[in-house]
């Protein structure tokens, strides 16, 4: 699955989203919308006004959404343990 995080510097929700993705082992690509005008246009055209914007093959959302991030994790025993651990922290 392709996961792209459209983020900007000094954005606490962007940092939290990326931290959670890394913690759960979700591969993603980060695009800085302050440096990529085409990416910013894409995000705005999709109706988003808040960073980060996360786009996957089948979903898109803005802001820090731990529920959506956890849904990206496959249902393997290792992944389920990682999700449970991150929920406790």
PyMOL Python script that loads the backbone (N, CA, C, O; Angstrom):
from pymol import cmd

cmd.read_pdbstr("""\
ATOM      1  N   UNK A   1       0.845  -1.178   0.000  1.00  0.00           N
ATOM      2  CA  UNK A   1       0.000   0.000   0.000  1.00  0.00           C
ATOM      3  C   UNK A   1       0.888   1.238   0.000  1.00  0.00           C
ATOM      4  O   UNK A   1       1.898   1.295   0.702  1.00  0.00           O
ATOM      5  N   UNK A   2       0.503   2.209  -0.784  1.00  0.00           N
ATOM      6  CA  UNK A   2       1.215   3.479  -0.819  1.00  0.00           C
ATOM      7  C   UNK A   2       0.623   4.418   0.220  1.00  0.00           C
ATOM      8  O   UNK A   2      -0.593   4.595   0.294  1.00  0.00           O
ATOM      9  N   UNK A   3       1.496   5.015   1.020  1.00  0.00           N
ATOM     10  CA  UNK A   3       1.081   5.984   2.031  1.00  0.00           C
ATOM     11  C   UNK A   3       1.945   7.221   1.841  1.00  0.00           C
ATOM     12  O   UNK A   3       3.173   7.136   1.856  1.00  0.00           O
ATOM     13  N   UNK A   4       1.304   8.365   1.662  1.00  0.00           N
ATOM     14  CA  UNK A   4       2.020   9.626   1.510  1.00  0.00           C
ATOM     15  C   UNK A   4       1.532  10.589   2.578  1.00  0.00           C
ATOM     16  O   UNK A   4       0.329  10.762   2.776  1.00  0.00           O
ATOM     17  N   UNK A   5       2.484  11.213   3.264  1.00  0.00           N
ATOM     18  CA  UNK A   5       2.172  12.212   4.283  1.00  0.00           C
ATOM     19  C   UNK A   5       2.584  13.571   3.734  1.00  0.00           C
ATOM     20  O   UNK A   5       3.765  13.817   3.486  1.00  0.00           O
ATOM     21  N   UNK A   6       1.623  14.437   3.550  1.00  0.00           N
ATOM     22  CA  UNK A   6       1.875  15.811   3.129  1.00  0.00           C
ATOM     23  C   UNK A   6       1.966  16.630   4.411  1.00  0.00           C
ATOM     24  O   UNK A   6       0.973  16.818   5.113  1.00  0.00           O
ATOM     25  N   UNK A   7       3.165  17.114   4.704  1.00  0.00           N
ATOM     26  CA  UNK A   7       3.424  17.749   5.995  1.00  0.00           C
ATOM     27  C   UNK A   7       4.084  19.103   5.790  1.00  0.00           C
ATOM     28  O   UNK A   7       4.410  19.503   4.672  1.00  0.00           O
ATOM     29  N   UNK A   8       4.267  19.789   6.904  1.00  0.00           N
ATOM     30  CA  UNK A   8       5.010  21.048   6.882  1.00  0.00           C
ATOM     31  C   UNK A   8       5.884  21.108   8.126  1.00  0.00           C
ATOM     32  O   UNK A   8       5.590  20.446   9.122  1.00  0.00           O
ATOM     33  N   UNK A   9       6.953  21.892   8.081  1.00  0.00           N
ATOM     34  CA  UNK A   9       7.858  21.982   9.233  1.00  0.00           C
ATOM     35  C   UNK A   9       7.161  22.591  10.453  1.00  0.00           C
ATOM     36  O   UNK A   9       6.205  23.357  10.324  1.00  0.00           O
ATOM     37  N   UNK A  10       7.655  22.238  11.618  1.00  0.00           N
ATOM     38  CA  UNK A  10       7.180  22.799  12.890  1.00  0.00           C
ATOM     39  C   UNK A  10       5.688  22.556  13.116  1.00  0.00           C
ATOM     40  O   UNK A  10       4.990  23.398  13.680  1.00  0.00           O
ATOM     41  N   UNK A  11       5.216  21.405  12.674  1.00  0.00           N
ATOM     42  CA  UNK A  11       3.802  21.039  12.785  1.00  0.00           C
ATOM     43  C   UNK A  11       3.697  19.870  13.758  1.00  0.00           C
ATOM     44  O   UNK A  11       4.077  18.752  13.410  1.00  0.00           O
ATOM     45  N   UNK A  12       3.188  20.103  14.975  1.00  0.00           N
ATOM     46  CA  UNK A  12       3.101  19.025  15.963  1.00  0.00           C
ATOM     47  C   UNK A  12       2.271  17.830  15.494  1.00  0.00           C
ATOM     48  O   UNK A  12       2.642  16.686  15.755  1.00  0.00           O
ATOM     49  N   UNK A  13       1.160  18.077  14.807  1.00  0.00           N
ATOM     50  CA  UNK A  13       0.338  16.961  14.329  1.00  0.00           C
ATOM     51  C   UNK A  13       1.054  16.171  13.232  1.00  0.00           C
ATOM     52  O   UNK A  13       0.889  14.956  13.123  1.00  0.00           O
ATOM     53  N   UNK A  14       1.847  16.870  12.426  1.00  0.00           N
ATOM     54  CA  UNK A  14       2.637  16.183  11.391  1.00  0.00           C
ATOM     55  C   UNK A  14       3.666  15.274  12.049  1.00  0.00           C
ATOM     56  O   UNK A  14       3.830  14.120  11.654  1.00  0.00           O
ATOM     57  N   UNK A  15       4.352  15.799  13.049  1.00  0.00           N
ATOM     58  CA  UNK A  15       5.367  15.012  13.756  1.00  0.00           C
ATOM     59  C   UNK A  15       4.736  13.810  14.452  1.00  0.00           C
ATOM     60  O   UNK A  15       5.292  12.712  14.409  1.00  0.00           O
ATOM     61  N   UNK A  16       3.591  14.000  15.087  1.00  0.00           N
ATOM     62  CA  UNK A  16       2.916  12.895  15.780  1.00  0.00           C
ATOM     63  C   UNK A  16       2.477  11.818  14.788  1.00  0.00           C
ATOM     64  O   UNK A  16       2.599  10.626  15.071  1.00  0.00           O
ATOM     65  N   UNK A  17       1.975  12.229  13.645  1.00  0.00           N
ATOM     66  CA  UNK A  17       1.552  11.274  12.619  1.00  0.00           C
ATOM     67  C   UNK A  17       2.735  10.449  12.133  1.00  0.00           C
ATOM     68  O   UNK A  17       2.651   9.225  12.041  1.00  0.00           O
ATOM     69  N   UNK A  18       3.831  11.122  11.824  1.00  0.00           N
ATOM     70  CA  UNK A  18       5.006  10.411  11.327  1.00  0.00           C
ATOM     71  C   UNK A  18       5.618   9.519  12.404  1.00  0.00           C
ATOM     72  O   UNK A  18       6.085   8.420  12.104  1.00  0.00           O
ATOM     73  N   UNK A  19       5.620   9.970  13.628  1.00  0.00           N
ATOM     74  CA  UNK A  19       6.139   9.165  14.740  1.00  0.00           C
ATOM     75  C   UNK A  19       5.317   7.875  14.888  1.00  0.00           C
ATOM     76  O   UNK A  19       5.880   6.794  15.060  1.00  0.00           O
ATOM     77  N   UNK A  20       3.999   7.995  14.821  1.00  0.00           N
ATOM     78  CA  UNK A  20       3.126   6.826  14.954  1.00  0.00           C
ATOM     79  C   UNK A  20       3.304   5.867  13.772  1.00  0.00           C
ATOM     80  O   UNK A  20       3.341   4.651  13.963  1.00  0.00           O
ATOM     81  N   UNK A  21       3.413   6.397  12.572  1.00  0.00           N
ATOM     82  CA  UNK A  21       3.639   5.544  11.405  1.00  0.00           C
ATOM     83  C   UNK A  21       4.939   4.762  11.554  1.00  0.00           C
ATOM     84  O   UNK A  21       4.980   3.559  11.294  1.00  0.00           O
ATOM     85  N   UNK A  22       5.994   5.447  11.971  1.00  0.00           N
ATOM     86  CA  UNK A  22       7.287   4.776  12.175  1.00  0.00           C
ATOM     87  C   UNK A  22       7.184   3.726  13.267  1.00  0.00           C
ATOM     88  O   UNK A  22       7.670   2.607  13.100  1.00  0.00           O
ATOM     89  N   UNK A  23       6.559   4.073  14.377  1.00  0.00           N
ATOM     90  CA  UNK A  23       6.436   3.160  15.514  1.00  0.00           C
ATOM     91  C   UNK A  23       5.720   1.872  15.108  1.00  0.00           C
ATOM     92  O   UNK A  23       6.059   0.788  15.583  1.00  0.00           O
ATOM     93  N   UNK A  24       4.735   1.999  14.232  1.00  0.00           N
ATOM     94  CA  UNK A  24       3.959   0.840  13.813  1.00  0.00           C
ATOM     95  C   UNK A  24       4.538   0.148  12.578  1.00  0.00           C
ATOM     96  O   UNK A  24       3.984  -0.839  12.093  1.00  0.00           O
ATOM     97  N   UNK A  25       5.647   0.671  12.078  1.00  0.00           N
ATOM     98  CA  UNK A  25       6.316   0.027  10.947  1.00  0.00           C
ATOM     99  C   UNK A  25       5.635   0.232   9.608  1.00  0.00           C
ATOM    100  O   UNK A  25       5.778  -0.594   8.706  1.00  0.00           O
ATOM    101  N   UNK A  26       4.897   1.324   9.468  1.00  0.00           N
ATOM    102  CA  UNK A  26       4.217   1.623   8.207  1.00  0.00           C
ATOM    103  C   UNK A  26       5.169   2.434   7.331  1.00  0.00           C
ATOM    104  O   UNK A  26       5.615   3.514   7.718  1.00  0.00           O
ATOM    105  N   UNK A  27       5.472   1.904   6.150  1.00  0.00           N
ATOM    106  CA  UNK A  27       6.306   2.641   5.203  1.00  0.00           C
ATOM    107  C   UNK A  27       5.490   3.783   4.613  1.00  0.00           C
ATOM    108  O   UNK A  27       4.319   3.615   4.273  1.00  0.00           O
ATOM    109  N   UNK A  28       6.119   4.935   4.498  1.00  0.00           N
ATOM    110  CA  UNK A  28       5.420   6.086   3.934  1.00  0.00           C
ATOM    111  C   UNK A  28       6.419   7.017   3.271  1.00  0.00           C
ATOM    112  O   UNK A  28       7.626   6.933   3.495  1.00  0.00           O
ATOM    113  N   UNK A  29       5.885   7.898   2.456  1.00  0.00           N
ATOM    114  CA  UNK A  29       6.692   8.928   1.812  1.00  0.00           C
ATOM    115  C   UNK A  29       6.227  10.268   2.364  1.00  0.00           C
ATOM    116  O   UNK A  29       5.027  10.525   2.460  1.00  0.00           O
ATOM    117  N   UNK A  30       7.176  11.117   2.725  1.00  0.00           N
ATOM    118  CA  UNK A  30       6.840  12.450   3.235  1.00  0.00           C
ATOM    119  C   UNK A  30       7.087  13.482   2.149  1.00  0.00           C
ATOM    120  O   UNK A  30       8.109  13.451   1.463  1.00  0.00           O
ATOM    121  N   UNK A  31       6.138  14.394   2.001  1.00  0.00           N
ATOM    122  CA  UNK A  31       6.291  15.513   1.080  1.00  0.00           C
ATOM    123  C   UNK A  31       6.040  16.792   1.865  1.00  0.00           C
ATOM    124  O   UNK A  31       5.000  16.949   2.505  1.00  0.00           O
ATOM    125  N   UNK A  32       6.999  17.699   1.809  1.00  0.00           N
ATOM    126  CA  UNK A  32       6.905  18.993   2.492  1.00  0.00           C
ATOM    127  C   UNK A  32       6.119  19.948   1.600  1.00  0.00           C
ATOM    128  O   UNK A  32       6.613  20.377   0.557  1.00  0.00           O
ATOM    129  N   UNK A  33       4.905  20.277   2.007  1.00  0.00           N
ATOM    130  CA  UNK A  33       4.050  21.123   1.171  1.00  0.00           C
ATOM    131  C   UNK A  33       4.500  22.581   1.139  1.00  0.00           C
ATOM    132  O   UNK A  33       3.991  23.367   0.341  1.00  0.00           O
ATOM    133  N   UNK A  34       5.450  22.948   2.000  1.00  0.00           N
ATOM    134  CA  UNK A  34       5.989  24.309   1.926  1.00  0.00           C
ATOM    135  C   UNK A  34       7.077  24.406   0.860  1.00  0.00           C
ATOM    136  O   UNK A  34       7.475  25.503   0.469  1.00  0.00           O
ATOM    137  N   UNK A  35       7.557  23.249   0.392  1.00  0.00           N
ATOM    138  CA  UNK A  35       8.618  23.220  -0.617  1.00  0.00           C
ATOM    139  C   UNK A  35       8.139  22.698  -1.971  1.00  0.00           C
ATOM    140  O   UNK A  35       8.844  22.839  -2.970  1.00  0.00           O
ATOM    141  N   UNK A  36       6.961  22.102  -2.014  1.00  0.00           N
ATOM    142  CA  UNK A  36       6.450  21.479  -3.235  1.00  0.00           C
ATOM    143  C   UNK A  36       5.085  22.085  -3.568  1.00  0.00           C
ATOM    144  O   UNK A  36       4.061  21.690  -3.012  1.00  0.00           O
ATOM    145  N   UNK A  37       5.096  23.045  -4.481  1.00  0.00           N
ATOM    146  CA  UNK A  37       3.872  23.777  -4.814  1.00  0.00           C
ATOM    147  C   UNK A  37       2.808  22.869  -5.436  1.00  0.00           C
ATOM    148  O   UNK A  37       1.618  23.043  -5.171  1.00  0.00           O
ATOM    149  N   UNK A  38       3.222  21.914  -6.251  1.00  0.00           N
ATOM    150  CA  UNK A  38       2.263  20.990  -6.863  1.00  0.00           C
ATOM    151  C   UNK A  38       1.583  20.119  -5.809  1.00  0.00           C
ATOM    152  O   UNK A  38       0.385  19.848  -5.895  1.00  0.00           O
ATOM    153  N   UNK A  39       2.352  19.688  -4.822  1.00  0.00           N
ATOM    154  CA  UNK A  39       1.776  18.882  -3.736  1.00  0.00           C
ATOM    155  C   UNK A  39       0.763  19.708  -2.944  1.00  0.00           C
ATOM    156  O   UNK A  39      -0.301  19.208  -2.581  1.00  0.00           O
ATOM    157  N   UNK A  40       1.094  20.963  -2.680  1.00  0.00           N
ATOM    158  CA  UNK A  40       0.163  21.843  -1.965  1.00  0.00           C
ATOM    159  C   UNK A  40      -1.129  22.008  -2.765  1.00  0.00           C
ATOM    160  O   UNK A  40      -2.221  21.956  -2.200  1.00  0.00           O
ATOM    161  N   UNK A  41      -1.008  22.207  -4.071  1.00  0.00           N
ATOM    162  CA  UNK A  41      -2.199  22.339  -4.920  1.00  0.00           C
ATOM    163  C   UNK A  41      -3.053  21.071  -4.870  1.00  0.00           C
ATOM    164  O   UNK A  41      -4.280  21.145  -4.825  1.00  0.00           O
ATOM    165  N   UNK A  42      -2.397  19.909  -4.877  1.00  0.00           N
ATOM    166  CA  UNK A  42      -3.115  18.631  -4.823  1.00  0.00           C
ATOM    167  C   UNK A  42      -3.911  18.510  -3.525  1.00  0.00           C
ATOM    168  O   UNK A  42      -5.072  18.099  -3.536  1.00  0.00           O
ATOM    169  N   UNK A  43      -3.282  18.870  -2.410  1.00  0.00           N
ATOM    170  CA  UNK A  43      -3.929  18.791  -1.097  1.00  0.00           C
ATOM    171  C   UNK A  43      -5.120  19.749  -1.028  1.00  0.00           C
ATOM    172  O   UNK A  43      -6.198  19.379  -0.563  1.00  0.00           O
ATOM    173  N   UNK A  44      -4.918  20.966  -1.488  1.00  0.00           N
ATOM    174  CA  UNK A  44      -6.000  21.956  -1.466  1.00  0.00           C
ATOM    175  C   UNK A  44      -7.142  21.558  -2.405  1.00  0.00           C
ATOM    176  O   UNK A  44      -8.313  21.734  -2.070  1.00  0.00           O
ATOM    177  N   UNK A  45      -6.800  21.021  -3.577  1.00  0.00           N
ATOM    178  CA  UNK A  45      -7.822  20.591  -4.535  1.00  0.00           C
ATOM    179  C   UNK A  45      -8.662  19.441  -3.977  1.00  0.00           C
ATOM    180  O   UNK A  45      -9.830  19.287  -4.334  1.00  0.00           O
ATOM    181  N   UNK A  46      -8.061  18.642  -3.103  1.00  0.00           N
ATOM    182  CA  UNK A  46      -8.794  17.537  -2.472  1.00  0.00           C
ATOM    183  C   UNK A  46      -9.666  18.027  -1.322  1.00  0.00           C
ATOM    184  O   UNK A  46     -10.401  17.244  -0.720  1.00  0.00           O
ATOM    185  N   UNK A  47      -9.586  19.328  -1.013  1.00  0.00           N
ATOM    186  CA  UNK A  47     -10.450  19.908   0.007  1.00  0.00           C
ATOM    187  C   UNK A  47      -9.856  19.978   1.401  1.00  0.00           C
ATOM    188  O   UNK A  47     -10.550  20.321   2.357  1.00  0.00           O
ATOM    189  N   UNK A  48      -8.574  19.654   1.525  1.00  0.00           N
ATOM    190  CA  UNK A  48      -7.944  19.670   2.845  1.00  0.00           C
ATOM    191  C   UNK A  48      -7.348  21.040   3.137  1.00  0.00           C
ATOM    192  O   UNK A  48      -6.786  21.692   2.257  1.00  0.00           O
ATOM    193  N   UNK A  49      -7.484  21.463   4.394  1.00  0.00           N
ATOM    194  CA  UNK A  49      -6.958  22.761   4.819  1.00  0.00           C
ATOM    195  C   UNK A  49      -6.092  22.654   6.060  1.00  0.00           C
ATOM    196  O   UNK A  49      -5.614  23.669   6.566  1.00  0.00           O
ATOM    197  N   UNK A  50      -5.880  21.431   6.565  1.00  0.00           N
ATOM    198  CA  UNK A  50      -5.120  21.204   7.790  1.00  0.00           C
ATOM    199  C   UNK A  50      -4.040  20.163   7.519  1.00  0.00           C
ATOM    200  O   UNK A  50      -4.282  19.162   6.845  1.00  0.00           O
ATOM    201  N   UNK A  51      -2.855  20.410   8.050  1.00  0.00           N
ATOM    202  CA  UNK A  51      -1.758  19.443   7.934  1.00  0.00           C
ATOM    203  C   UNK A  51      -1.701  18.598   9.197  1.00  0.00           C
ATOM    204  O   UNK A  51      -2.107  19.048  10.269  1.00  0.00           O
ATOM    205  N   UNK A  52      -1.206  17.392   9.075  1.00  0.00           N
ATOM    206  CA  UNK A  52      -0.789  16.736   7.843  1.00  0.00           C
ATOM    207  C   UNK A  52      -1.994  16.200   7.077  1.00  0.00           C
ATOM    208  O   UNK A  52      -3.087  16.046   7.622  1.00  0.00           O
ATOM    209  N   UNK A  53      -1.761  15.925   5.812  1.00  0.00           N
ATOM    210  CA  UNK A  53      -2.731  15.183   5.015  1.00  0.00           C
ATOM    211  C   UNK A  53      -2.084  13.845   4.697  1.00  0.00           C
ATOM    212  O   UNK A  53      -0.963  13.791   4.190  1.00  0.00           O
ATOM    213  N   UNK A  54      -2.790  12.781   4.995  1.00  0.00           N
ATOM    214  CA  UNK A  54      -2.302  11.436   4.706  1.00  0.00           C
ATOM    215  C   UNK A  54      -3.173  10.872   3.593  1.00  0.00           C
ATOM    216  O   UNK A  54      -4.399  10.845   3.696  1.00  0.00           O
ATOM    217  N   UNK A  55      -2.516  10.424   2.530  1.00  0.00           N
ATOM    218  CA  UNK A  55      -3.233   9.799   1.416  1.00  0.00           C
ATOM    219  C   UNK A  55      -2.700   8.387   1.232  1.00  0.00           C
ATOM    220  O   UNK A  55      -1.491   8.159   1.177  1.00  0.00           O
ATOM    221  N   UNK A  56      -3.634   7.441   1.139  1.00  0.00           N
ATOM    222  CA  UNK A  56      -3.289   6.047   0.871  1.00  0.00           C
ATOM    223  C   UNK A  56      -3.958   5.654  -0.448  1.00  0.00           C
ATOM    224  O   UNK A  56      -4.586   6.481  -1.110  1.00  0.00           O
ATOM    225  N   UNK A  57      -3.814   4.391  -0.811  1.00  0.00           N
ATOM    226  CA  UNK A  57      -4.454   3.918  -2.042  1.00  0.00           C
ATOM    227  C   UNK A  57      -5.977   4.007  -1.964  1.00  0.00           C
ATOM    228  O   UNK A  57      -6.646   4.128  -2.990  1.00  0.00           O
ATOM    229  N   UNK A  58      -6.533   3.948  -0.732  1.00  0.00           N
ATOM    230  CA  UNK A  58      -7.992   3.860  -0.593  1.00  0.00           C
ATOM    231  C   UNK A  58      -8.605   4.869   0.371  1.00  0.00           C
ATOM    232  O   UNK A  58      -9.813   4.834   0.605  1.00  0.00           O
ATOM    233  N   UNK A  59      -7.804   5.761   0.931  1.00  0.00           N
ATOM    234  CA  UNK A  59      -8.329   6.668   1.953  1.00  0.00           C
ATOM    235  C   UNK A  59      -7.491   7.941   1.984  1.00  0.00           C
ATOM    236  O   UNK A  59      -6.375   7.975   1.465  1.00  0.00           O
ATOM    237  N   UNK A  60      -8.030   8.967   2.587  1.00  0.00           N
ATOM    238  CA  UNK A  60      -7.296  10.219   2.797  1.00  0.00           C
ATOM    239  C   UNK A  60      -7.919  10.931   3.988  1.00  0.00           C
ATOM    240  O   UNK A  60      -9.133  10.893   4.188  1.00  0.00           O
ATOM    241  N   UNK A  61      -7.065  11.583   4.780  1.00  0.00           N
ATOM    242  CA  UNK A  61      -7.553  12.341   5.927  1.00  0.00           C
ATOM    243  C   UNK A  61      -6.536  13.411   6.285  1.00  0.00           C
ATOM    244  O   UNK A  61      -5.399  13.404   5.812  1.00  0.00           O
ATOM    245  N   UNK A  62      -6.978  14.332   7.137  1.00  0.00           N
ATOM    246  CA  UNK A  62      -6.062  15.365   7.616  1.00  0.00           C
ATOM    247  C   UNK A  62      -6.037  15.342   9.135  1.00  0.00           C
ATOM    248  O   UNK A  62      -6.956  14.850   9.790  1.00  0.00           O
ATOM    249  N   UNK A  63      -4.954  15.890   9.672  1.00  0.00           N
ATOM    250  CA  UNK A  63      -4.781  15.927  11.118  1.00  0.00           C
ATOM    251  C   UNK A  63      -4.197  14.626  11.638  1.00  0.00           C
ATOM    252  O   UNK A  63      -3.998  13.671  10.887  1.00  0.00           O
ATOM    253  N   UNK A  64      -3.927  14.605  12.935  1.00  0.00           N
ATOM    254  CA  UNK A  64      -3.398  13.408  13.591  1.00  0.00           C
ATOM    255  C   UNK A  64      -4.557  12.478  13.894  1.00  0.00           C
ATOM    256  O   UNK A  64      -5.411  12.796  14.722  1.00  0.00           O
ATOM    257  N   UNK A  65      -4.593  11.325  13.228  1.00  0.00           N
ATOM    258  CA  UNK A  65      -5.694  10.365  13.369  1.00  0.00           C
ATOM    259  C   UNK A  65      -5.138   8.990  13.728  1.00  0.00           C
ATOM    260  O   UNK A  65      -4.953   8.156  12.841  1.00  0.00           O
ATOM    261  N   UNK A  66      -4.867   8.734  15.013  1.00  0.00           N
ATOM    262  CA  UNK A  66      -4.323   7.433  15.406  1.00  0.00           C
ATOM    263  C   UNK A  66      -5.202   6.262  14.978  1.00  0.00           C
ATOM    264  O   UNK A  66      -4.688   5.189  14.661  1.00  0.00           O
ATOM    265  N   UNK A  67      -6.516   6.452  14.964  1.00  0.00           N
ATOM    266  CA  UNK A  67      -7.415   5.376  14.544  1.00  0.00           C
ATOM    267  C   UNK A  67      -7.181   4.996  13.085  1.00  0.00           C
ATOM    268  O   UNK A  67      -7.156   3.813  12.745  1.00  0.00           O
ATOM    269  N   UNK A  68      -7.012   5.987  12.234  1.00  0.00           N
ATOM    270  CA  UNK A  68      -6.760   5.734  10.811  1.00  0.00           C
ATOM    271  C   UNK A  68      -5.375   5.123  10.609  1.00  0.00           C
ATOM    272  O   UNK A  68      -5.199   4.232   9.778  1.00  0.00           O
ATOM    273  N   UNK A  69      -4.401   5.605  11.366  1.00  0.00           N
ATOM    274  CA  UNK A  69      -3.040   5.074  11.245  1.00  0.00           C
ATOM    275  C   UNK A  69      -3.023   3.601  11.638  1.00  0.00           C
ATOM    276  O   UNK A  69      -2.435   2.778  10.935  1.00  0.00           O
ATOM    277  N   UNK A  70      -3.656   3.267  12.743  1.00  0.00           N
ATOM    278  CA  UNK A  70      -3.689   1.869  13.197  1.00  0.00           C
ATOM    279  C   UNK A  70      -4.379   0.969  12.180  1.00  0.00           C
ATOM    280  O   UNK A  70      -4.033  -0.207  12.060  1.00  0.00           O
ATOM    281  N   UNK A  71      -5.343   1.501  11.453  1.00  0.00           N
ATOM    282  CA  UNK A  71      -6.038   0.707  10.439  1.00  0.00           C
ATOM    283  C   UNK A  71      -5.127   0.338   9.268  1.00  0.00           C
ATOM    284  O   UNK A  71      -5.450  -0.565   8.496  1.00  0.00           O
ATOM    285  N   UNK A  72      -4.000   1.024   9.131  1.00  0.00           N
ATOM    286  CA  UNK A  72      -3.054   0.717   8.059  1.00  0.00           C
ATOM    287  C   UNK A  72      -2.186  -0.491   8.374  1.00  0.00           C
ATOM    288  O   UNK A  72      -1.555  -1.058   7.481  1.00  0.00           O
ATOM    289  N   UNK A  73      -2.153  -0.885   9.643  1.00  0.00           N
ATOM    290  CA  UNK A  73      -1.269  -1.963  10.085  1.00  0.00           C
ATOM    291  C   UNK A  73      -1.914  -3.308   9.768  1.00  0.00           C
ATOM    292  O   UNK A  73      -3.079  -3.531  10.095  1.00  0.00           O
ATOM    293  N   UNK A  74      -1.150  -4.214   9.127  1.00  0.00           N
ATOM    294  CA  UNK A  74      -1.706  -5.542   8.861  1.00  0.00           C
ATOM    295  C   UNK A  74      -1.997  -6.292  10.155  1.00  0.00           C
ATOM    296  O   UNK A  74      -1.393  -6.010  11.190  1.00  0.00           O
ATOM    297  N   UNK A  75      -2.904  -7.228  10.097  1.00  0.00           N
ATOM    298  CA  UNK A  75      -3.325  -7.967  11.294  1.00  0.00           C
ATOM    299  C   UNK A  75      -2.442  -9.184  11.573  1.00  0.00           C
ATOM    300  O   UNK A  75      -2.945 -10.299  11.713  1.00  0.00           O
ATOM    301  N   UNK A  76      -1.141  -8.972  11.651  1.00  0.00           N
ATOM    302  CA  UNK A  76      -0.225 -10.041  12.044  1.00  0.00           C
ATOM    303  C   UNK A  76      -0.016  -9.954  13.550  1.00  0.00           C
ATOM    304  O   UNK A  76      -0.222  -8.885  14.124  1.00  0.00           O
ATOM    305  N   UNK A  77       0.383 -11.029  14.207  1.00  0.00           N
ATOM    306  CA  UNK A  77       0.616 -10.966  15.655  1.00  0.00           C
ATOM    307  C   UNK A  77       1.618  -9.875  16.041  1.00  0.00           C
ATOM    308  O   UNK A  77       1.424  -9.186  17.042  1.00  0.00           O
ATOM    309  N   UNK A  78       2.686  -9.713  15.254  1.00  0.00           N
ATOM    310  CA  UNK A  78       3.686  -8.689  15.569  1.00  0.00           C
ATOM    311  C   UNK A  78       3.083  -7.292  15.458  1.00  0.00           C
ATOM    312  O   UNK A  78       3.318  -6.434  16.309  1.00  0.00           O
ATOM    313  N   UNK A  79       2.313  -7.076  14.414  1.00  0.00           N
ATOM    314  CA  UNK A  79       1.693  -5.768  14.221  1.00  0.00           C
ATOM    315  C   UNK A  79       0.679  -5.478  15.316  1.00  0.00           C
ATOM    316  O   UNK A  79       0.599  -4.353  15.807  1.00  0.00           O
ATOM    317  N   UNK A  80      -0.093  -6.483  15.700  1.00  0.00           N
ATOM    318  CA  UNK A  80      -1.082  -6.280  16.763  1.00  0.00           C
ATOM    319  C   UNK A  80      -0.408  -5.951  18.092  1.00  0.00           C
ATOM    320  O   UNK A  80      -0.918  -5.131  18.855  1.00  0.00           O
ATOM    321  N   UNK A  81       0.729  -6.578  18.375  1.00  0.00           N
ATOM    322  CA  UNK A  81       1.470  -6.241  19.599  1.00  0.00           C
ATOM    323  C   UNK A  81       1.968  -4.800  19.542  1.00  0.00           C
ATOM    324  O   UNK A  81       1.923  -4.089  20.546  1.00  0.00           O
ATOM    325  N   UNK A  82       2.444  -4.363  18.371  1.00  0.00           N
ATOM    326  CA  UNK A  82       2.929  -2.990  18.224  1.00  0.00           C
ATOM    327  C   UNK A  82       1.802  -1.996  18.447  1.00  0.00           C
ATOM    328  O   UNK A  82       2.001  -0.971  19.098  1.00  0.00           O
ATOM    329  N   UNK A  83       0.623  -2.286  17.914  1.00  0.00           N
ATOM    330  CA  UNK A  83      -0.530  -1.403  18.105  1.00  0.00           C
ATOM    331  C   UNK A  83      -0.914  -1.357  19.575  1.00  0.00           C
ATOM    332  O   UNK A  83      -1.169  -0.280  20.113  1.00  0.00           O
ATOM    333  N   UNK A  84      -0.957  -2.505  20.228  1.00  0.00           N
ATOM    334  CA  UNK A  84      -1.313  -2.550  21.650  1.00  0.00           C
ATOM    335  C   UNK A  84      -0.303  -1.778  22.472  1.00  0.00           C
ATOM    336  O   UNK A  84      -0.682  -1.051  23.390  1.00  0.00           O
ATOM    337  N   UNK A  85       0.979  -1.920  22.161  1.00  0.00           N
ATOM    338  CA  UNK A  85       2.027  -1.217  22.890  1.00  0.00           C
ATOM    339  C   UNK A  85       1.893   0.291  22.703  1.00  0.00           C
ATOM    340  O   UNK A  85       2.025   1.049  23.664  1.00  0.00           O
ATOM    341  N   UNK A  86       1.633   0.727  21.480  1.00  0.00           N
ATOM    342  CA  UNK A  86       1.542   2.166  21.232  1.00  0.00           C
ATOM    343  C   UNK A  86       0.304   2.766  21.890  1.00  0.00           C
ATOM    344  O   UNK A  86       0.295   3.955  22.207  1.00  0.00           O
ATOM    345  N   UNK A  87      -0.739   1.968  22.100  1.00  0.00           N
ATOM    346  CA  UNK A  87      -1.948   2.470  22.757  1.00  0.00           C
ATOM    347  C   UNK A  87      -1.725   2.710  24.240  1.00  0.00           C
ATOM    348  O   UNK A  87      -2.375   3.564  24.844  1.00  0.00           O
ATOM    349  N   UNK A  88      -0.808   1.955  24.823  1.00  0.00           N
ATOM    350  CA  UNK A  88      -0.527   2.075  26.251  1.00  0.00           C
ATOM    351  C   UNK A  88       0.328   3.298  26.528  1.00  0.00           C
ATOM    352  O   UNK A  88       0.216   3.912  27.589  1.00  0.00           O
ATOM    353  N   UNK A  89       1.176   3.652  25.584  1.00  0.00           N
ATOM    354  CA  UNK A  89       2.122   4.750  25.780  1.00  0.00           C
ATOM    355  C   UNK A  89       1.475   6.073  25.740  1.00  0.00           C
ATOM    356  O   UNK A  89       2.146   7.093  25.890  1.00  0.00           O
TER     357      UNK A  89
END
""", "prot")
cmd.dss("prot")
cmd.show_as("cartoon", "prot")
cmd.util.cbc("prot")
cmd.orient("prot")
